[in-house]
Amino acid sequence: MLHQTVEKLRTLRLSGMARALEAQLTQADIARLSFDERLAMLVDREEIDRHNAALAQRLRLARLREAACLEDIDYRKPRGLDRSLLRSLAAGRWLAEHNNVLVLGKTGTGKSFIACALGNQAARDGHSVRYQRLSRLLDELAMGRAEGRYANVLARLSKVKLLILDDWLMAKLTADQRRDLMEVIDDRHQRGSTVLATQIPLDCWHEQIGEPNIA
């Protein structure tokens, strides 16, 4: 009868409860627990398994460049990092308020790591995340236009809670790229958050974008 119950749990896609029930059957002192206690253990296991599966799915879709966590950031190197600011970002209020983050610094200072760490934390907090180098994103938009999928690509980008654009403005934009980027940023305004990571100083952004109104 217990074997049938385990199989029914799996059929109902309650695999966490099924594994927990099988584990209980191997515990000699499990009978000391009440029915309510044993049921609570089964439900807890199912909840944990579903949480872990959802997180794994969000991280897979995020395609983060590095397996980075905010807890692993090294503050010993003199990179101008503000520990209190990063603690504030870890709390996630900026995502709830649809604010954006700029990660600026020279080559080799760990900008991508910090950007990915913010993405990892957002995924752990239940948000959808997508990491992309700006050049690859612009190529995807151009291909989408050529294949008639442009609107769909923009729609997917607008729905992502946190979009991470790495290597921001490393090359000067063309007219089409300017328009594409404007569409992405405009669609996400007050709907999602964006992290931009780059070694290009702020005072060079207008030149790299190439058109003052769009810039």
PASEMAR-684981 format. One record per residue (C-alpha): residue number from 1; x, y, z; residue in three letters. Coordinates in nm, 2 decimals, m for minus. Last residue first. Layout:
{seq NUM xx X yy Y zz Z type ALA} $
...
//
This chain:
{seq 215 xx 2.19 yy 5.94 zz m2.59 type ALA} $
{seq 214 xx 1.89 yy 5.91 zz m2.82 type ILE} $
{seq 213 xx 1.87 yy 6.29 zz m2.85 type ASN} $
{seq 212 xx 2.25 yy 6.33 zz m2.89 type PRO} $
{seq 211 xx 2.31 yy 6.07 zz m3.16 type GLU} $
{seq 210 xx 2.64 yy 5.88 zz m3.16 type GLY} $
{seq 209 xx 2.59 yy 5.62 zz m2.89 type ILE} $
{seq 208 xx 2.97 yy 5.60 zz m2.84 type GLN} $
{seq 207 xx 3.00 yy 5.98 zz m2.84 type GLU} $
{seq 206 xx 2.72 yy 6.02 zz m2.59 type HIS} $
{seq 205 xx 2.87 yy 5.75 zz m2.37 type TRP} $
{seq 204 xx 3.22 yy 5.90 zz m2.34 type CYS} $
{seq 203 xx 3.16 yy 6.11 zz m2.03 type ASP} $
{seq 202 xx 3.03 yy 5.80 zz m1.85 type LEU} $
{seq 201 xx 3.36 yy 5.62 zz m1.88 type PRO} $
{seq 200 xx 3.38 yy 5.31 zz m2.09 type ILE} $
{seq 199 xx 3.49 yy 5.01 zz m1.88 type GLN} $
{seq 198 xx 3.15 yy 4.87 zz m1.88 type THR} $
{seq 197 xx 2.87 yy 4.68 zz m1.68 type ALA} $
{seq 196 xx 2.51 yy 4.80 zz m1.72 type LEU} $
{seq 195 xx 2.25 yy 4.64 zz m1.49 type VAL} $
{seq 194 xx 1.89 yy 4.69 zz m1.59 type THR} $
{seq 193 xx 1.57 yy 4.69 zz m1.38 type SER} $
{seq 192 xx 1.22 yy 4.62 zz m1.48 type GLY} $
{seq 191 xx 0.89 yy 4.79 zz m1.56 type ARG} $
{seq 190 xx 0.96 yy 5.16 zz m1.48 type GLN} $
{seq 189 xx 1.14 yy 5.19 zz m1.81 type HIS} $
{seq 188 xx 1.18 yy 4.84 zz m1.96 type ARG} $
{seq 187 xx 1.01 yy 4.92 zz m2.30 type ASP} $
{seq 186 xx 1.21 yy 5.24 zz m2.33 type ASP} $
{seq 185 xx 1.55 yy 5.07 zz m2.27 type ILE} $
{seq 184 xx 1.48 yy 4.80 zz m2.53 type VAL} $
{seq 183 xx 1.34 yy 5.04 zz m2.79 type GLU} $
{seq 182 xx 1.63 yy 5.28 zz m2.74 type MET} $
{seq 181 xx 1.87 yy 4.99 zz m2.79 type LEU} $
{seq 180 xx 1.71 yy 4.90 zz m3.12 type ASP} $
{seq 179 xx 1.71 yy 5.26 zz m3.24 type ARG} $
{seq 178 xx 2.08 yy 5.31 zz m3.16 type ARG} $
{seq 177 xx 2.16 yy 4.97 zz m3.32 type GLN} $
{seq 176 xx 1.99 yy 5.07 zz m3.64 type ASP} $
{seq 175 xx 2.19 yy 5.40 zz m3.65 type ALA} $
{seq 174 xx 2.52 yy 5.23 zz m3.58 type THR} $
{seq 173 xx 2.66 yy 5.22 zz m3.23 type LEU} $
{seq 172 xx 3.02 yy 5.29 zz m3.14 type LYS} $
{seq 171 xx 3.20 yy 4.99 zz m2.99 type ALA} $
{seq 170 xx 3.25 yy 4.90 zz m2.63 type MET} $
{seq 169 xx 2.92 yy 5.06 zz m2.55 type LEU} $
{seq 168 xx 2.83 yy 4.82 zz m2.26 type TRP} $
{seq 167 xx 3.06 yy 4.52 zz m2.22 type ASP} $
{seq 166 xx 2.79 yy 4.35 zz m2.01 type ASP} $
{seq 165 xx 2.41 yy 4.41 zz m2.03 type LEU} $
{seq 164 xx 2.23 yy 4.25 zz m1.74 type ILE} $
{seq 163 xx 1.85 yy 4.25 zz m1.76 type LEU} $
{seq 162 xx 1.66 yy 4.20 zz m1.44 type LEU} $
{seq 161 xx 1.28 yy 4.15 zz m1.42 type LYS} $
{seq 160 xx 1.26 yy 4.01 zz m1.77 type VAL} $
{seq 159 xx 0.93 yy 4.09 zz m1.94 type LYS} $
{seq 158 xx 1.06 yy 4.37 zz m2.16 type SER} $
{seq 157 xx 1.32 yy 4.14 zz m2.31 type LEU} $
{seq 156 xx 1.07 yy 3.89 zz m2.41 type ARG} $
{seq 155 xx 0.85 yy 4.15 zz m2.58 type ALA} $
{seq 154 xx 1.15 yy 4.30 zz m2.77 type LEU} $
{seq 153 xx 1.24 yy 3.96 zz m2.91 type VAL} $
{seq 152 xx 0.87 yy 3.90 zz m3.01 type ASN} $
{seq 151 xx 0.85 yy 4.23 zz m3.18 type ALA} $
{seq 150 xx 1.16 yy 4.16 zz m3.39 type TYR} $
{seq 149 xx 1.06 yy 3.81 zz m3.50 type ARG} $
{seq 148 xx 1.02 yy 3.89 zz m3.87 type GLY} $
{seq 147 xx 1.34 yy 3.71 zz m3.97 type GLU} $
{seq 146 xx 1.54 yy 4.02 zz m4.06 type ALA} $
{seq 145 xx 1.42 yy 4.21 zz m3.75 type ARG} $
{seq 144 xx 1.50 yy 3.92 zz m3.52 type GLY} $
{seq 143 xx 1.85 yy 3.89 zz m3.67 type MET} $
{seq 142 xx 1.91 yy 4.26 zz m3.59 type ALA} $
{seq 141 xx 1.77 yy 4.22 zz m3.24 type LEU} $
{seq 140 xx 1.99 yy 3.91 zz m3.18 type GLU} $
{seq 139 xx 2.30 yy 4.10 zz m3.31 type ASP} $
{seq 138 xx 2.22 yy 4.39 zz m3.08 type LEU} $
{seq 137 xx 2.20 yy 4.14 zz m2.78 type LEU} $
{seq 136 xx 2.53 yy 3.98 zz m2.88 type ARG} $
{seq 135 xx 2.71 yy 4.32 zz m2.89 type SER} $
{seq 134 xx 2.56 yy 4.42 zz m2.56 type LEU} $
{seq 133 xx 2.69 yy 4.11 zz m2.38 type ARG} $
{seq 132 xx 2.39 yy 3.93 zz m2.23 type GLN} $
{seq 131 xx 2.27 yy 3.82 zz m1.89 type TYR} $
{seq 130 xx 1.90 yy 3.75 zz m1.83 type ARG} $
{seq 129 xx 1.72 yy 3.73 zz m1.49 type VAL} $
{seq 128 xx 1.37 yy 3.64 zz m1.38 type SER} $
{seq 127 xx 1.32 yy 3.72 zz m1.01 type HIS} $
{seq 126 xx 1.26 yy 3.48 zz m0.72 type GLY} $
{seq 125 xx 1.50 yy 3.62 zz m0.46 type ASP} $
{seq 124 xx 1.76 yy 3.36 zz m0.56 type ARG} $
{seq 123 xx 1.74 yy 3.48 zz m0.91 type ALA} $
{seq 122 xx 1.80 yy 3.84 zz m0.80 type ALA} $
{seq 121 xx 2.10 yy 3.72 zz m0.59 type GLN} $
{seq 120 xx 2.25 yy 3.55 zz m0.89 type ASN} $
{seq 119 xx 2.19 yy 3.85 zz m1.11 type GLY} $
{seq 118 xx 2.37 yy 4.08 zz m0.86 type LEU} $
{seq 117 xx 2.65 yy 3.83 zz m0.85 type ALA} $
{seq 116 xx 2.66 yy 3.83 zz m1.23 type CYS} $
{seq 115 xx 2.71 yy 4.21 zz m1.23 type ALA} $
{seq 114 xx 2.97 yy 4.18 zz m0.96 type ILE} $
{seq 113 xx 3.16 yy 3.91 zz m1.15 type PHE} $
{seq 112 xx 3.13 yy 4.11 zz m1.48 type SER} $
{seq 111 xx 3.28 yy 4.42 zz m1.32 type LYS} $
{seq 110 xx 3.57 yy 4.23 zz m1.17 type GLY} $
{seq 109 xx 3.85 yy 4.48 zz m1.19 type THR} $
{seq 108 xx 4.02 yy 4.32 zz m1.49 type GLY} $
{seq 107 xx 3.95 yy 4.61 zz m1.73 type THR} $
{seq 106 xx 3.89 yy 4.94 zz m1.56 type LYS} $
{seq 105 xx 3.57 yy 5.03 zz m1.38 type GLY} $
{seq 104 xx 3.20 yy 5.09 zz m1.39 type LEU} $
{seq 103 xx 2.91 yy 4.88 zz m1.27 type VAL} $
{seq 102 xx 2.59 yy 5.09 zz m1.33 type LEU} $
{seq 101 xx 2.28 yy 4.98 zz m1.15 type VAL} $
{seq 100 xx 1.91 yy 5.05 zz m1.24 type ASN} $
{seq 99 xx 1.60 yy 5.11 zz m1.04 type ASN} $
{seq 98 xx 1.27 yy 4.93 zz m1.09 type HIS} $
{seq 97 xx 1.15 yy 5.00 zz m0.73 type GLU} $
{seq 96 xx 1.12 yy 4.63 zz m0.64 type ALA} $
{seq 95 xx 1.45 yy 4.57 zz m0.80 type LEU} $
{seq 94 xx 1.62 yy 4.85 zz m0.61 type TRP} $
{seq 93 xx 1.47 yy 4.70 zz m0.29 type ARG} $
{seq 92 xx 1.67 yy 4.38 zz m0.34 type GLY} $
{seq 91 xx 1.84 yy 4.34 zz 0.00 type ALA} $
{seq 90 xx 2.16 yy 4.25 zz m0.18 type ALA} $
{seq 89 xx 2.17 yy 4.60 zz m0.33 type LEU} $
{seq 88 xx 2.18 yy 4.75 zz 0.02 type SER} $
{seq 87 xx 2.47 yy 4.51 zz 0.12 type ARG} $
{seq 86 xx 2.64 yy 4.62 zz m0.20 type LEU} $
{seq 85 xx 2.61 yy 4.99 zz m0.10 type LEU} $
{seq 84 xx 2.74 yy 4.91 zz 0.25 type SER} $
{seq 83 xx 3.04 yy 4.74 zz 0.11 type ARG} $
{seq 82 xx 3.13 yy 5.03 zz m0.12 type ASP} $
{seq 81 xx 3.38 yy 4.90 zz m0.37 type LEU} $
{seq 80 xx 3.66 yy 5.14 zz m0.47 type GLY} $
{seq 79 xx 3.87 yy 4.86 zz m0.63 type ARG} $
{seq 78 xx 4.15 yy 4.84 zz m0.37 type PRO} $
{seq 77 xx 4.15 yy 4.45 zz m0.33 type LYS} $
{seq 76 xx 4.05 yy 4.33 zz 0.02 type ARG} $
{seq 75 xx 3.68 yy 4.35 zz m0.06 type TYR} $
{seq 74 xx 3.66 yy 4.01 zz m0.23 type ASP} $
{seq 73 xx 3.31 yy 3.94 zz m0.34 type ILE} $
{seq 72 xx 3.21 yy 3.58 zz m0.25 type ASP} $
{seq 71 xx 2.90 yy 3.67 zz m0.06 type GLU} $
{seq 70 xx 2.76 yy 3.86 zz m0.35 type LEU} $
{seq 69 xx 2.76 yy 3.53 zz m0.55 type CYS} $
{seq 68 xx 2.92 yy 3.45 zz m0.88 type ALA} $
{seq 67 xx 2.89 yy 3.15 zz m1.11 type ALA} $
{seq 66 xx 3.01 yy 3.36 zz m1.41 type GLU} $
{seq 65 xx 2.87 yy 3.45 zz m1.75 type ARG} $
{seq 64 xx 2.51 yy 3.42 zz m1.63 type LEU} $
{seq 63 xx 2.29 yy 3.23 zz m1.87 type ARG} $
{seq 62 xx 1.97 yy 3.37 zz m1.69 type ALA} $
{seq 61 xx 1.76 yy 3.09 zz m1.83 type LEU} $
{seq 60 xx 1.97 yy 2.83 zz m1.64 type ARG} $
{seq 59 xx 1.97 yy 3.04 zz m1.33 type LEU} $
{seq 58 xx 1.59 yy 3.07 zz m1.34 type ARG} $
{seq 57 xx 1.55 yy 2.70 zz m1.39 type GLN} $
{seq 56 xx 1.78 yy 2.61 zz m1.11 type ALA} $
{seq 55 xx 1.59 yy 2.85 zz m0.88 type LEU} $
{seq 54 xx 1.26 yy 2.69 zz m0.97 type ALA} $
{seq 53 xx 1.40 yy 2.34 zz m0.90 type ALA} $
{seq 52 xx 1.54 yy 2.45 zz m0.57 type ASN} $
{seq 51 xx 1.21 yy 2.60 zz m0.46 type HIS} $
{seq 50 xx 1.02 yy 2.30 zz m0.58 type ARG} $
{seq 49 xx 1.25 yy 2.06 zz m0.38 type ASP} $
{seq 48 xx 1.22 yy 2.28 zz m0.07 type ILE} $
{seq 47 xx 0.84 yy 2.29 zz m0.08 type GLU} $
{seq 46 xx 0.82 yy 1.91 zz m0.14 type GLU} $
{seq 45 xx 1.05 yy 1.85 zz 0.16 type ARG} $
{seq 44 xx 0.85 yy 2.08 zz 0.38 type ASP} $
{seq 43 xx 0.52 yy 1.90 zz 0.28 type VAL} $
{seq 42 xx 0.66 yy 1.56 zz 0.37 type LEU} $
{seq 41 xx 0.80 yy 1.68 zz 0.70 type MET} $
{seq 40 xx 0.47 yy 1.84 zz 0.79 type ALA} $
{seq 39 xx 0.29 yy 1.51 zz 0.72 type LEU} $
{seq 38 xx 0.53 yy 1.33 zz 0.96 type ARG} $
{seq 37 xx 0.46 yy 1.59 zz 1.23 type GLU} $
{seq 36 xx 0.09 yy 1.58 zz 1.18 type ASP} $
{seq 35 xx 0.08 yy 1.20 zz 1.19 type PHE} $
{seq 34 xx 0.27 yy 1.20 zz 1.52 type SER} $
{seq 33 xx 0.63 yy 1.11 zz 1.55 type LEU} $
{seq 32 xx 0.75 yy 0.81 zz 1.75 type ARG} $
{seq 31 xx 0.67 yy 0.58 zz 1.45 type ALA} $
{seq 30 xx 0.98 yy 0.73 zz 1.27 type ILE} $
{seq 29 xx 1.21 yy 0.56 zz 1.52 type ASP} $
{seq 28 xx 1.35 yy 0.30 zz 1.28 type ALA} $
{seq 27 xx 1.39 yy 0.54 zz 0.99 type GLN} $
{seq 26 xx 1.39 yy 0.36 zz 0.65 type THR} $
{seq 25 xx 1.02 yy 0.42 zz 0.59 type LEU} $
{seq 24 xx 1.07 yy 0.79 zz 0.65 type GLN} $
{seq 23 xx 1.31 yy 0.81 zz 0.36 type ALA} $
{seq 22 xx 1.06 yy 0.66 zz 0.13 type GLU} $
{seq 21 xx 0.81 yy 0.92 zz 0.25 type LEU} $
{seq 20 xx 1.06 yy 1.20 zz 0.19 type ALA} $
{seq 19 xx 1.13 yy 1.08 zz m0.16 type ARG} $
{seq 18 xx 0.76 yy 1.07 zz m0.25 type ALA} $
{seq 17 xx 0.70 yy 1.41 zz m0.09 type MET} $
{seq 16 xx 0.97 yy 1.56 zz m0.31 type GLY} $
{seq 15 xx 0.84 yy 1.38 zz m0.61 type SER} $
{seq 14 xx 0.50 yy 1.54 zz m0.58 type LEU} $
{seq 13 xx 0.44 yy 1.53 zz m0.96 type ARG} $
{seq 12 xx 0.09 yy 1.38 zz m0.92 type LEU} $
{seq 11 xx 0.22 yy 1.06 zz m1.08 type THR} $
{seq 10 xx 0.52 yy 1.07 zz m0.83 type ARG} $
{seq 9 xx 0.28 yy 1.09 zz m0.54 type LEU} $
{seq 8 xx 0.07 yy 0.81 zz m0.68 type LYS} $
{seq 7 xx 0.39 yy 0.59 zz m0.70 type GLU} $
{seq 6 xx 0.47 yy 0.66 zz m0.34 type VAL} $
{seq 5 xx 0.12 yy 0.58 zz m0.23 type THR} $
{seq 4 xx 0.13 yy 0.25 zz m0.43 type GLN} $
{seq 3 xx 0.45 yy 0.15 zz m0.25 type HIS} $
{seq 2 xx 0.28 yy 0.24 zz 0.08 type LEU} $
{seq 1 xx 0.00 yy 0.00 zz 0.00 type MET} $
//
